[in-house]
Amino acid sequence: MTVTTVQAVSGAELRRAMGHWATGVSVITTRSEGTLAGLVSNSLTSVSLDPPLVSWAVDRRSSSFDVWNTTDNFAVHILSESDRDLVRRFVAKGTEKFAGLAWEPGVLGSPIMADDVPRLECRLWQRVEAGDHVILIGEAVSVSDPESFRPLTNHVYWAK
């Protein structure tokens, strides 16, 4: 019997390949024990309709990982093409991401920003260990759905 050894691809190879997959761009925010956190995510996905669940993944190396690892809620802001400034703000490392930004606490306490984007407020349902990331699954308890919307995708954002 011949055994074939298959080597895994590198993280860089996977990132390059997955960069061809068009996804939406979101900013996810939370407040845990008085500390605000927010980051850009394109790993957002619908998980279940009953109950209404979504998931996304946070990198263990994120400077705000401790906040994400202890929060019990989060808000998802699905960005439009006109929200590039929010991407730059929330992708930056080592900055006060909420400085000068208008926001208000949502129904669960997470920072809520722009009213003109689809938004989900979620109660943490489960955390799942997944390699160098942790997947957060949340139950949607509030949804905002504007009438008109042009989503920002990773291809639109990174192409400019």
N, C-alpha and C positions, 0 to 999 in steps of 0.2 A: 504494500500500500504506500503510495506517495503522499506526503504531507506538504501542502503548499502554505508557505508563510506569506501573509499579507500584512504589510505595514500600514499603520494609520497615517493619514495625511497630517501635515503640520497645521497649527492654528492659523498661520499666515495664508496657507493654501485654502483652507476652509473659508476664511474671511473673504479672500479674493473671489472664490466661486460663488459664495452666498451674496456678494455684492451685486450680482446680476439679477437676483431675485428682488422684484419691486415690492417694497413694503411701505406702509405709511410711517410717518414720523410723529412721535408723541412726546410730551413732557409729562412726567409723572411726579407728583408732589406728595409730601406728607409732613405732619408735625407730630413728633413723639417726645413726650416729656419736655415740651417747650422748645425743642430744637427743630428748625425747618430743614427740609432736604428736598432736592429736586434734581432730576436728571433726564436726559434724552434717551428714549428707548424706541427701537423698531422691532422689538421681540413681542410686542403686544399681540394677543390672539384671543379669539372667543373660544371658550372651553365647553360651556353647557348653556342651554336655554332654560332648563328646569333642574336645579336653580340657576339663575343667571350668573354665570361665572366667566371671568377673563383671567388671563395669566400674562406675566412678563418676567424677565430674568434680570437680576442685578449681579454685577461682577463683584466677587469677594474683595478685589483690590480697590473698589470704589472708596473714595475718601469718606463717603457717607454710609458705608456698609453697616456700621453699628446701628445707625438710625433705622435703616431698612430692616435690619435683623430683629428689631424690637417693636416696630410700629404695629398697630392693629388696624390701620386703615390707610388708604391712599386715594388720590384723585388722578384720573387719566385725562389729559387734554390732547385731543387728536388735532394736530396742527394743520392749518391751511397754508396755501402758497404764500400768503402775506405775513406769515409768522416766522420768517427766517431769523429775525432778531431774537426770538425766544430760544431758537436752537443754539445760536452763538452764546447766549447768556448761560444756558443750562449745560452746555457741553464743556464750558471752561472749567479748568481745575483750579482749586485754591482761591476761589473768589466768593464773595457774599452774593449769591445768586438772586436773592430777593431784595437787595438794596435798591431803593427807588422804584420798585415794581408795585403797581396797584394790585392788591389781592384781598380776599376776605376768607374767613374760615367757612368751609362747607359744612354740611349736616353732621359729618363725623369729625370735623376739626382740621382736615387737610386744607392747605392753601388752594383757593379757587381763583383762577386768573380770568382771561378773556371770556366774555359771554357769547361770542360769535363762533365758537368752535364746538363740535360734539365733545361732550364731557361725561365721564362716568365717575361717580363717587362709590368707593368699594370698601367693604369691611373685609379684613383678612380672613380667608377661608382656610388656607393651608400654605406652608412653606415646604418646598421639595429640594433636597440637596441634588445638585447636578454639576459635577465636575468643579470648574472654577467659578461657577455661578450658583445662585440660589433662585429658584423659581417661586414667585409669589403668586398665589391664586386668590382672587378676591371676588366676593359676591357683590354685584352691583345693587346699590340701595337707592341711587338717584341717577337720572340720565338727563342730559340737556342735548337737544337735537335741533340745530338751526335749520331754517327752511332752505337756505342757499349755502353751498359749501364746495370749495375746490381744494381737495386734500393735497398736502405736501407729501411727496414720496421721496424715498432715498435717492432715486434717479434724478429727480428735479433738484433736490438740495445740493447734492455733491457734484452735479454737472455745472453749477454756476460758481 
